[in-house]
Amino acid sequence: MGEQNLNIRIKHKYDTEANWNKNNPVLLSGEIAITSDKFGKHKVGDGTHKWSELSYVKADLTKSDVISALGYTPPSSDTWRGIQDNLISSSTTESLSAAQGKILKELVDGKAPSSHTHTKSEVGLGNVDNTADATKSVKYAISAGSASSAAALTSNAGSSTQPVYFSGGKPVACSYTLGKSVPADALFTDHTYGNMKGATSSSAGSAGLVPAPNIGEQLKFLRADGAWVIPTNTTYSVGTSSYLGITKLYTETGSATDGTMTQNAITTALNGKSPTSHTHNYAGSSSSGGAANSANKLATARTVSGGTDITLSFNYDGSGNSSANIGFYSSSASVGDKNNYPFHRFAKLDTIAASYSDKSTTFFISQDYSGGGFGIVRIVLRTNNSSLASTVEVKWLVRCGLSADSVQVGIYNVFGKTYADAFFKTGGSYAGTCFRTLASGARGGISRTWVLVNSSEVSGTSATDAKTSTECYATIAAAGTALHKQAYSSIVSGTDSGTASYANSAGSANSVAWGNVTGKPSTFAPSSHTHNYAGSSSAGGNANAAVKLANARKIGSASFDGTADITLSQMGLNVPVEITKADYLAKKKAGTLNANTYYNVIDEYDSANVINDSSVTANSAFSSTKSEKTYAKKSTLVTTTLTASKWTGSSAPYTYVLPVSGATTSNIVEINYASNASSQAIEAYQNAMLADGGQTTNQITIKATEKPTVDIPITIVIRNDL
C-alpha cells in the first residue's frame, strides 16, 4: 500500500481551569486537555482518573536548557526584594514598586544637585545689603546677643521678699511679697498625665502619653488602638501581563513577560511608539489635518430636501443606502366622532408688507373614503397699493361631492399688513380630508406661496370644549379672533369658474340626501287634504283667477280660454304694418298703398296718429306739424317665471320653450334673474348656464347645461331700439 499524506489539523480540548474542575471528566488514555487561563498548562489522561486526580505535565528541563532559553546565567543567590510601603523607609532589603518608582522619578525630575548655589534674587534677598555688620552704621539694634558685661541700673525696686518686673526698661516692684519660708500648711498640687486612650470600632480615642514600648519592640509601630504591633506582612507575586505584582530590575537581557523590568525590554517596548501629543494624516491626505479623500461615513449626517409642489427629503451619512421620501407638498384635516369645529385651517399666508404681491396655489382636495368628495380649487391673493385694499379669490375648476363654500378664505386686507387663512368646512364626523398642492407661484415665477397647515378635531369634543383639537374652529370669525386677536376684514367663499362642453350623456341620480334638497317647504300637508281655489275663502269656492277658463270664450272671431295670447288678425282686425317714412312715401308715390291697411311709420312719430282713416286725406300717413321729429320704439320688459317642471330633455342641454309677446326671429332678447329671486333660485340660475336656443314670433327657446330644480323668477327685455 502506498504512502498517503493527509492535510489535517488537530485541535485538543481547551477550556478554563474552573470549567475543567466543574465538569471533572475522565480523560481517555493519551488524551490531552489544555487550560486556557494557565498559559498552556495541560494534563494527559490515563483512561481511569478524573481531571482533578491528574497532575499537570511538567517539562523535563536541564540547567543548560534554562540558560540557553534565558540567554544568560541567572545569579546563584536570591535577588528578589520585597516591596516597601512608603518612600521614607530606611530598609535595605526592600525595593520600590514600579508605580512608586514612577512617583519617585516625578519627584526627582527637575530638582537641583545636592551641591549648588543661589543668587540673592533667586531666594528673595535681592535688596539685602551684604556689608559686614561690623562696618554698618546702626542706630538702634533690632536684636542683640548676650553681653559679657553691662552698666549697672541707675534705679532700684523691690526687695528680697518683693518680686520685681520691668516696665519701660526700668524695674518696678510687684504689689505682693513672698515669705522667706514655706508655711507648714502650704499645699502644692502636681499635675499627672495618663496614657493615650486608643480608638475602637465604636468610640474615639483621647490624647495622652504614648505608652512605652517594651524591650525587643523596637521594630514595632504604634497602632491607633494604643498597641505596639508589627504590620501584617503582605507577600506579592511576580507581575504578569494579566495581573499586577512585583517586578525585577536587571540591566541584563531578559524577558518582559516574567515580571522583569529590563532596560532592553523597556527600550524595545517604546521603540516606534508615538509621543503623547501627535497628529495623523486623514485618509488620502498628504499632511496632518488635510481633507480626507474618503471615509466610512460623514461625521455629521446631512438632510437632503427640496422641491416646491413636489417635495423630496432624506437623511444621509454615507454609512449605508438612504430611502428618499418624494410626494406632493400636502397637509390633512382629521375629524373624530363629532364635528363641533368644522372649519379647519389648511393653508395660510403670513403678513405681507409688499404692494402688488401675488400669491397663487392650486389645490387638489380629496376625501379618500367611500362617498367622500374631491375637487380642484385655486386660491389667489393679491396685495395692492396704499389706496386699494388687498383681494383674494377662491375658484373651483371642478368639484364632486363638495359644495362651492367648502373652501373659504378669511383675509385681513389692510395695506402693508395683509394676511389670510384658508379653511375647509368638513361635513360630518370622521370626514378626514387631504390637501395637495398641484401648482404654486407668483406672477410667472414658480415658488411656494401658501404654507400648508395640519388640523385635527379629536373625539369627544363638545360645543364648549375642543379638548386637544388643533387648527379647527366653530366659525371662521372665531378663528380670526383666536389666531390674530382681531376680526378678518372679509370672508370669501369659493365659486365655480370651470367651463365644459355639453355632456353627451349623464346618468340619473339614484337618490339625493334630504339635507341637500334646497327650497323644500318647512311644513307639509297630510296625504288627504283640500285646497281653496285662488281667491276663495273656502275649499270648493269660486276662484278669482285661474290658469285657464273652464269654457273658452270668443273675442271677435278668436277663441280665447286664457292659456295663450290672441292677435288682432285672429280677432278679424287689420294689423298695422310697420314701415319707415321713406318706404311709406315711396309706396305713396308709386301708388302701391293699400287703402285697407293701417301703416305704422316707425321713424317719425306716435303711430296713434298714423292710421288710414276716412277722417283724414286718403292714404295720409303723417302730419306736417310732426315732420323731422326723431322717433325710436321703446323696449318691452316682461316678467315671468321659469317653472322647474317645464324643463324638457333627459340629458344636457335641457330645453325650455317660453311664450314671449313681441319676440321676433331677429330682435334682441335679454334674460336675467329677477330682483326678487331667492338665493336658491340665483344659484340654480348660475349653475344652469343658460344659453340661446333660438326664437320665433312671440316665442323664445332657452337651453341649460344643468336642469334647475327650483322655480326661477326672471325678467326679459325685448330690445326694439336696435
C-alpha positions in Angstrom: 0.0 0.0 0.0 1.4 3.3 -1.0 2.2 6.2 1.4 -0.6 8.9 1.6 -0.3 12.3 3.1 -3.4 13.9 4.8 -3.6 17.7 5.1 -5.3 17.9 8.5 -5.0 20.0 11.8 -5.6 18.5 15.2 -7.3 20.6 17.9 -7.1 19.5 21.6 -9.7 20.2 24.2 -9.3 23.7 25.5 -11.1 25.3 28.5 -10.6 27.3 31.6 -9.4 25.6 34.7 -12.6 26.5 36.5 -14.7 24.7 33.9 -12.3 21.7 33.9 -12.8 21.4 37.7 -16.5 21.9 37.4 -17.1 19.2 34.8 -14.2 17.0 36.1 -14.2 14.5 33.2 -12.3 11.2 33.0 -9.8 11.8 30.1 -9.1 9.0 27.7 -5.7 7.4 27.8 -3.3 9.7 26.0 -6.0 12.4 25.6 -4.6 16.0 26.1 -6.6 18.7 27.9 -5.3 22.2 28.0 -6.2 25.1 30.4 -6.8 28.4 28.6 -6.0 30.6 31.6 -2.9 28.8 32.8 -0.5 29.7 29.9 -0.9 26.4 28.2 -0.6 24.1 31.2 -2.1 20.7 30.3 -2.9 17.2 31.6 -2.7 13.8 29.8 -5.5 11.3 30.6 -4.9 7.6 31.6 -8.4 6.4 31.0 -9.1 5.9 34.7 -8.6 9.1 36.7 -10.7 12.2 36.7 -9.3 15.6 35.8 -8.9 16.7 39.4 -6.9 13.5 40.2 -4.3 14.1 37.4 -1.2 16.3 37.6 -0.2 19.0 35.1 2.5 17.8 32.8 5.9 19.3 33.7 8.8 19.9 31.3 11.9 17.9 31.8 14.5 20.7 31.6 18.2 20.8 32.5 20.0 23.8 33.8 21.7 24.3 30.4 18.2 24.3 28.8 17.2 27.2 31.1 20.4 29.2 30.5 20.0 28.7 26.7 16.4 29.9 26.8 17.2 33.0 29.0 20.4 34.0 27.2 22.3 34.5 30.4 23.2 32.6 33.6 20.9 33.6 36.4 22.5 34.7 39.7 23.1 31.9 42.2 21.7 33.9 45.2 18.2 35.2 45.7 18.0 38.7 44.3 14.3 39.2 44.8 13.4 42.1 47.0 10.2 42.9 48.9 8.1 45.9 48.1 8.2 48.7 50.7 5.0 50.6 51.5 6.4 54.2 51.5 9.1 56.4 50.2 10.7 57.2 53.6 11.7 53.6 54.7 15.3 53.0 55.6 15.1 49.3 54.7 18.0 47.9 52.7 16.2 44.6 51.9 13.2 46.1 50.1 12.7 47.9 46.8 10.1 50.3 45.4 7.3 49.1 43.2 7.1 50.2 39.6 4.3 52.7 40.5 6.4 54.1 43.4 9.4 54.3 41.1 7.4 56.4 38.7 6.3 58.7 41.5 9.9 59.0 42.7 11.1 59.9 39.2 8.5 62.6 39.0 9.7 64.0 42.4 13.3 63.9 41.4 13.0 65.2 37.8 13.8 68.9 37.6 15.5 69.0 41.1 18.9 70.6 41.6 22.1 68.6 42.5 23.0 68.4 46.2 25.8 70.9 45.8 24.6 74.1 44.2 24.4 77.9 44.7 21.7 80.5 44.5 21.8 84.2 43.8 20.3 86.7 46.2 17.4 87.4 43.9 16.6 83.7 43.5 16.0 83.4 47.2 14.2 86.7 47.6 17.1 88.6 49.1 17.8 90.9 46.1 17.5 94.0 48.2 19.7 92.8 51.2 22.9 94.7 51.9 25.9 92.4 52.1 28.1 94.8 54.0 29.6 93.3 57.2 27.8 94.1 60.4 30.9 95.5 61.9 31.2 98.2 59.3 27.5 99.0 59.2 26.1 102.2 60.7 23.5 101.1 63.2 21.4 103.4 65.3 19.2 101.0 67.2 19.7 97.3 67.3 16.7 95.2 66.4 18.2 92.3 68.3 21.4 91.5 70.1 23.2 88.6 71.6 24.2 88.2 75.3 26.5 90.9 76.6 29.5 89.8 78.6 29.2 92.9 80.8 26.7 95.8 81.3 26.5 99.0 83.2 24.5 98.9 86.4 21.0 100.1 86.5 20.5 103.6 87.9 17.3 102.8 89.7 16.3 100.1 92.3 13.0 98.4 93.1 11.7 95.5 95.1 13.3 93.7 98.0 14.3 90.2 99.0 10.6 89.4 99.6 9.0 91.6 96.9 9.3 90.4 93.2 10.3 92.9 90.5 9.2 93.3 86.9 10.4 95.8 84.2 8.3 98.5 82.6 9.8 100.9 80.1 13.2 99.4 80.8 13.1 100.2 84.5 12.5 97.8 87.4 9.1 98.0 89.1 8.2 96.3 92.4 5.2 93.9 92.4 2.3 94.6 94.8 2.8 91.4 96.7 5.6 89.9 98.8 7.0 86.4 99.3 7.6 84.8 102.6 11.1 83.7 103.4 10.0 80.2 104.4 7.2 77.9 103.2 4.4 77.7 105.7 3.9 74.4 107.3 0.3 74.1 105.9 1.2 75.1 102.3 -0.2 72.7 99.7 1.4 72.2 96.2 -0.6 70.3 93.5 1.3 68.1 91.0 -0.3 67.6 87.5 -0.3 64.0 86.5 -0.8 62.9 82.8 -2.2 59.5 81.8 -1.5 57.4 78.7 -3.4 58.0 75.5 -6.7 56.1 75.0 -6.8 54.1 71.9 -9.7 54.1 69.4 -12.1 51.3 69.0 -14.6 50.4 66.3 -17.4 52.1 68.3 -15.6 55.0 70.1 -12.9 57.6 69.5 -9.6 57.7 71.5 -8.3 60.5 73.6 -4.9 62.3 73.9 -2.4 61.3 76.5 1.1 60.0 77.0 2.4 57.5 74.4 2.6 54.1 76.1 6.3 53.0 76.4 7.3 50.0 74.2 8.8 47.0 75.8 12.3 45.6 75.3 12.5 44.0 71.8 9.6 46.0 70.4 12.0 48.5 68.6 10.6 47.4 65.2 7.0 47.7 66.1 4.7 50.6 65.3 2.1 52.3 67.5 -1.3 51.4 66.2 -4.4 53.7 66.7 -5.8 51.5 69.4 -2.7 52.2 71.5 -0.9 48.9 70.9 2.7 48.4 69.6 2.4 45.9 66.7 4.3 44.8 63.6 2.3 45.5 60.4 0.9 42.4 58.6 3.4 41.1 56.1 2.0 41.1 52.6 3.5 38.8 50.0 3.4 39.9 46.4 3.7 37.6 43.4 5.5 38.3 40.2 3.5 40.6 37.9 2.5 39.5 34.5 0.7 41.0 31.5 -2.7 39.8 33.0 -2.3 40.8 36.7 -0.3 43.2 39.0 2.7 42.1 41.0 6.3 42.8 41.9 8.9 43.5 39.3 12.6 42.8 38.9 15.0 45.3 37.6 18.1 43.9 35.7 20.4 45.6 33.3 21.0 42.3 31.5 18.8 41.0 28.7 15.6 39.4 30.0 12.0 38.6 29.1 9.4 41.3 29.6 6.6 38.8 30.5 8.1 37.2 33.6 7.9 40.2 35.9 11.3 41.5 34.9 11.8 45.2 34.0 14.9 45.4 31.9 16.4 48.3 30.1 16.3 46.3 26.9 12.6 45.3 27.4 11.6 48.9 28.1 13.5 50.2 25.1 12.0 47.6 22.9 8.5 48.4 24.1 8.9 52.1 23.5 10.7 51.9 20.1 8.5 53.1 17.3 5.8 54.5 19.6 4.3 57.9 19.1 4.7 60.7 21.7 1.6 61.5 23.9 0.8 64.5 21.7 0.9 63.7 18.0 -1.2 64.0 14.8 -2.3 61.7 12.0 -2.9 62.4 8.3 -6.5 61.8 7.3 -7.2 59.1 4.7 -5.6 60.1 1.4 -4.2 63.4 2.7 -0.6 64.2 2.4 -0.4 66.3 5.6 -2.0 66.2 9.1 -5.3 67.9 9.2 -5.8 67.7 5.5 -9.1 66.8 4.0 -9.7 63.0 3.7 -10.2 61.6 0.2 -12.6 59.0 1.6 -14.3 58.0 4.9 -16.6 55.3 6.2 -19.3 57.8 7.0 -19.8 61.6 7.4 -19.1 62.9 10.9 -22.4 64.8 10.8 -25.4 63.3 9.0 -26.9 65.6 6.4 -30.5 66.1 5.3 -31.3 66.4 1.6 -34.6 68.2 1.0 -36.2 70.5 -1.6 -39.0 71.0 -4.0 -41.9 73.4 -4.4 -45.1 71.4 -5.3 -43.3 68.0 -5.3 -41.1 67.6 -2.2 -38.0 65.4 -1.6 -36.5 64.6 1.8 -33.9 62.0 3.1 -31.1 61.8 5.6 -27.6 60.6 4.5 -24.3 60.0 6.4 -22.6 57.6 3.9 -22.8 54.6 6.2 -25.4 52.9 4.1 -28.1 53.5 1.5 -30.9 56.0 2.2 -34.5 56.0 1.2 -35.9 59.2 -0.2 -39.5 60.4 0.6 -41.0 62.1 -2.5 -44.5 63.4 -2.7 -46.8 66.4 -3.1 -46.5 69.3 -0.6 -49.5 68.4 1.5 -51.5 68.7 4.7 -54.5 67.0 6.2 -57.6 67.6 8.4 -58.8 64.8 10.7 -62.2 64.6 12.4 -63.2 62.4 15.3 -66.6 61.2 16.3 -68.0 64.8 16.4 -68.0 67.7 14.1 -68.3 70.6 16.5 -65.5 72.6 15.0 -66.0 72.1 11.2 -63.8 75.0 9.9 -60.3 73.5 9.5 -57.4 75.8 8.6 -55.4 74.0 5.9 -53.3 76.9 4.5 -52.1 80.3 5.5 -50.2 83.4 4.3 -48.4 85.3 7.0 -48.2 89.1 7.0 -47.3 90.6 3.5 -45.9 94.2 3.6 -45.1 94.5 -0.2 -47.5 96.0 -2.7 -48.7 94.2 -5.8 -47.7 90.8 -4.5 -49.4 87.8 -6.0 -49.7 84.5 -4.1 -51.4 81.7 -6.0 -51.7 78.0 -5.2 -53.9 75.3 -6.9 -55.0 72.6 -4.5 -56.3 69.0 -5.1 -58.7 68.3 -2.3 -59.7 64.7 -1.6 -61.8 62.9 1.0 -60.3 59.4 0.5 -63.2 57.3 1.6 -66.3 55.8 0.0 -68.7 58.7 -0.6 -66.1 61.4 0.0 -65.8 64.4 -2.2 -63.0 65.7 -4.3 -62.1 68.7 -6.4 -59.5 71.2 -7.7 -59.6 74.8 -6.4 -57.3 77.7 -6.9 -56.7 80.4 -4.3 -55.1 83.7 -5.3 -54.3 86.6 -3.1 -53.1 90.0 -4.3 -51.9 93.0 -2.3 -52.5 96.3 -4.0 -51.2 99.8 -3.0 -52.0 102.1 -0.1 -55.2 103.3 -1.8 -56.6 99.9 -2.6 -57.4 97.0 -0.3 -55.9 93.6 -0.9 -58.1 91.0 -2.5 -58.5 87.2 -2.6 -60.4 84.9 -4.9 -61.4 81.2 -4.5 -62.3 79.5 -7.8 -63.2 75.9 -8.3 -62.1 74.2 -11.6 -64.1 71.1 -10.8 -65.7 69.6 -7.8 -67.7 66.5 -6.9 -69.5 65.9 -3.7 -68.2 69.2 -2.3 -70.2 72.4 -2.1 -68.7 75.6 -3.5 -68.4 77.1 0.0 -66.5 74.1 1.3 -63.4 76.3 0.9 -63.5 79.8 2.4 -60.7 82.3 3.0 -60.5 84.9 5.8 -58.5 87.9 4.8 -57.2 91.0 6.6 -56.8 93.4 3.7 -55.1 96.4 5.2 -52.2 97.6 3.1 -48.8 96.6 4.4 -50.4 94.2 7.0 -52.2 91.8 4.8 -52.6 88.2 5.9 -55.0 85.3 5.0 -56.1 81.9 6.2 -57.8 79.2 4.0 -60.4 77.0 5.7 -62.1 73.8 4.7 -65.6 73.1 6.0 -66.0 69.4 7.0 -69.4 67.9 6.5 -69.6 65.4 9.4 -67.8 63.1 11.8 -64.8 61.1 10.5 -64.7 63.3 7.4 -60.9 63.3 7.1 -59.6 65.4 4.1 -56.3 65.7 2.4 -54.9 68.8 0.6 -52.2 68.6 -2.0 -50.6 71.5 -4.0 -50.7 71.0 -7.7 -49.1 74.3 -8.6 -47.7 77.3 -6.7 -46.3 80.6 -8.0 -46.4 84.3 -8.1 -46.9 86.1 -11.5 -44.8 83.9 -13.7 -42.4 82.6 -11.0 -42.6 79.1 -9.5 -42.3 79.3 -5.8 -44.1 78.0 -2.7 -46.6 80.6 -1.6 -49.4 79.3 0.7 -48.0 77.5 3.7 -50.0 74.3 4.5 -51.3 73.5 8.0 -52.4 70.2 9.6 -55.6 70.2 11.7 -57.4 67.8 13.9 -60.6 67.6 15.9 -60.2 64.9 18.4 -63.0 62.6 19.5 -65.3 63.5 22.4 -65.4 67.3 21.8 -68.4 69.4 22.8 -69.6 72.8 21.6 -67.8 74.4 24.6 -64.8 72.1 24.9 -62.4 71.4 22.0 -60.1 69.3 24.2 -56.8 68.9 22.5 -58.0 69.7 19.0 -55.8 71.9 16.8 -56.4 74.3 14.0 -60.2 73.8 13.8 -62.9 76.3 14.8 -66.6 76.6 15.2 -66.7 79.6 12.8 -64.2 81.4 10.7 -64.9 84.6 12.7 -63.9 82.7 15.9 -60.7 81.5 14.1 -59.8 85.1 13.3 -60.1 86.1 16.9 -58.2 83.1 18.2 -55.3 83.3 15.6 -54.8 87.0 15.2 -56.7 88.7 18.1 -58.8 90.6 15.6 -61.6 90.0 13.1 -60.9 89.4 9.4 -61.7 92.2 7.0 -63.9 89.8 4.9 -64.6 86.1 4.3 -64.6 84.9 0.7 -66.4 81.7 -0.4 -65.5 79.6 -3.3 -67.3 79.9 -6.7 -67.4 77.7 -9.8 -65.3 79.0 -12.6 -64.5 75.9 -14.8 -66.3 75.5 -18.1 -67.0 72.4 -20.1 -68.8 71.5 -23.4 -72.2 69.8 -23.1 -72.1 66.3 -21.9 -73.1 63.6 -24.4 -74.9 61.7 -21.7 -75.4 61.7 -18.0 -76.9 59.3 -15.5 -79.8 59.9 -13.2 -79.3 60.3 -9.5 -80.5 57.2 -7.6 -81.1 59.3 -4.5 -80.5 62.8 -3.1 -79.8 63.4 0.6 -82.7 65.2 2.2 -80.3 67.8 3.6 -79.1 68.6 0.1 -82.5 69.4 -1.2 -82.9 73.2 -1.4 -86.1 75.2 -1.5 -88.1 72.5 0.3 -91.1 73.7 2.5 -90.8 73.7 6.2 -94.2 72.1 6.7 -96.3 69.5 4.8 -100.0 68.9 4.3 -101.4 65.5 5.2 -101.8 63.0 2.4 -105.6 63.6 2.4 -106.4 67.4 2.2 -108.2 70.1 0.2 -107.3 73.4 -1.2 -109.1 76.7 -1.6 -109.4 77.9 -5.1 -107.4 81.0 -6.0 -109.0 83.9 -4.2 -111.7 81.8 -2.5 -112.1 81.8 1.3 -113.2 78.1 1.5 -112.5 74.8 -0.3 -114.6 74.4 -3.3 -115.4 78.1 -3.7 -115.2 80.0 -6.9 -111.6 81.1 -7.9 -110.9 84.7 -8.5 -108.2 83.7 -11.0 -107.3 80.5 -12.9 -104.7 79.2 -15.4 -107.4 78.8 -18.0 -111.2 79.4 -18.4 -113.3 76.3 -17.9 -115.2 77.3 -21.0 -113.4 79.1 -23.9 -114.9 82.4 -24.9 -114.6 84.3 -28.2 -113.2 87.8 -28.6 -114.2 88.9 -32.0 -113.6 85.9 -34.2 -110.9 84.5 -32.0 -111.4 81.7 -29.4 -109.9 82.5 -26.0 -109.5 80.3 -22.9 -106.7 82.2 -21.2 -103.9 79.8 -21.9 -102.4 81.9 -24.8 -102.5 85.4 -26.2 -104.5 86.2 -29.3 -103.7 88.7 -32.1 -105.7 91.3 -33.9 -105.6 89.2 -37.0 -107.2 86.3 -35.0 -109.8 88.8 -33.9 -110.5 89.8 -37.5 -108.9 93.1 -37.2 -106.3 94.7 -39.5 -102.8 94.8 -38.0 -100.8 98.0 -38.7 -97.9 97.4 -40.9 -94.6 98.9 -39.5 -92.9 101.0 -42.2 -90.3 103.7 -42.4 -91.2 107.2 -43.5 -89.1 106.8 -46.7 -90.8 103.5 -47.6 -94.2 105.0 -46.9 -93.5 108.0 -49.2 -92.1 105.7 -51.9 -95.3 103.5 -51.8 -97.4 106.6 -51.8 -95.6 108.0 -54.8 -95.8 104.7 -56.6 -99.5 104.3 -55.8 -99.0 100.9 -54.1 -100.5 101.8 -50.7 -103.4 99.5 -49.6 -106.4 101.6 -48.7 -107.5 98.9 -46.1 -104.2 98.7 -44.3 -103.0 100.6 -41.3 -99.5 101.8 -41.7 -97.3 102.5 -38.6 -94.5 104.8 -39.5 -91.8 103.8 -37.0 -89.2 106.5 -37.5 -91.4 109.6 -37.4 -94.0 110.0 -34.6 -96.5 108.2 -32.5 -98.3 105.6 -34.6 -101.6 106.5 -32.9 -101.8 109.4 -35.3 -100.8 107.4 -38.4 -103.7 105.3 -39.5 -105.5 105.2 -42.8 -108.9 106.7 -41.8 -111.7 108.4 -43.8 -111.4 111.3 -41.5 -108.2 112.4 -43.0 -106.9 112.7 -46.5 -106.8 109.3 -48.2 -103.5 107.4 -47.6 -102.2 110.3 -45.5 -99.5 108.9 -43.2 -98.2 111.9 -41.3 -98.9 115.5 -40.3 -96.6 118.3 -41.4 -96.6 119.6 -37.9 -94.7 116.5 -36.7 -92.2 116.1 -39.5 -88.5 115.8 -38.8 -89.1 114.6 -35.3 -86.9 111.6 -34.4 -88.8 108.5 -33.1 -87.4 105.3 -31.6 -89.6 102.5 -30.4 -89.3 101.6 -26.8 -88.1 98.2 -25.5 -90.5 95.9 -23.8 -90.0 94.5 -20.3 -91.6 91.1 -19.5 -91.6 89.4 -16.0 -92.2 85.7 -15.8 -91.0 82.5 -14.1 -89.1 79.5 -15.4 -91.0 76.7 -13.8 -88.9 73.8 -12.7 -91.3 71.2 -14.0 -91.4 72.6 -17.6 -87.8 71.8 -18.5 -87.6 69.0 -21.1 -84.9 66.6 -22.0 -83.3 63.6 -20.3 -79.7 65.0 -20.7 -78.0 68.3 -21.3 -78.7 70.6 -23.0 -82.2 70.8 -21.3 -84.8 72.9 -23.2 -87.5 75.4 -22.0 -89.9 76.9 -24.6 -91.2 80.2 -23.3 -94.0 82.3 -24.9 -92.9 86.0 -25.1 -95.2 88.5 -26.7 -93.3 90.8 -29.1 -90.5 88.4 -29.8 -89.5 88.0 -33.4 -86.9 86.0 -35.3 -84.5 88.9 -35.4 -84.9 91.3 -32.4 -82.6 91.0 -29.4 -83.9 89.3 -26.2 -82.1 89.8 -22.9 -82.7 87.5 -19.8 -81.7 87.9 -16.2 -82.9 86.6 -12.8 -85.5 88.9 -11.2 -84.6 91.2 -8.3 -87.0 89.2 -6.0 -85.2 85.8 -6.7 -84.2 83.8 -3.7 -80.6 82.7 -3.1 -81.5 79.2 -4.1 -83.1 80.5 -7.3 -80.0 82.6 -8.1 -77.7 79.6 -7.5 -79.8 77.5 -9.8 -79.8 80.2 -12.4 -75.9 80.4 -12.3 -75.4 76.7 -12.3 -77.8 76.2 -15.3 -75.5 78.3 -17.5 -78.5 79.4 -19.7 -77.9 79.8 -23.5 -79.9 81.0 -26.5 -81.9 78.1 -28.1 -83.5 80.2 -30.9 -86.6 82.4 -31.2 -89.7 82.7 -33.4 -92.6 85.1 -33.4 -93.8 85.6 -29.8 -91.7 82.7 -28.5 -88.1 82.0 -27.4 -86.3 78.8 -26.6 -83.8 78.6 -23.6 -81.1 75.9 -23.1 -79.4 74.8 -19.8 -76.4 72.6 -19.1 -77.8 71.8 -15.6 -81.5 71.3 -15.2 -82.9 73.7 -12.5 -84.8 72.0 -9.6 -86.4 75.2 -8.3 -88.6 77.9 -10.0 -86.6 80.9 -11.2 -88.3 84.3 -11.5 -86.8 86.2 -14.5 -87.1 89.4 -16.4 -87.0 89.6 -20.2 -86.1 92.7 -22.1 -87.2 92.8 -25.8 -84.9 95.3 -27.4 -86.8 97.4 -30.1 -84.2 100.2 -30.2 -81.5 98.2 -32.0 
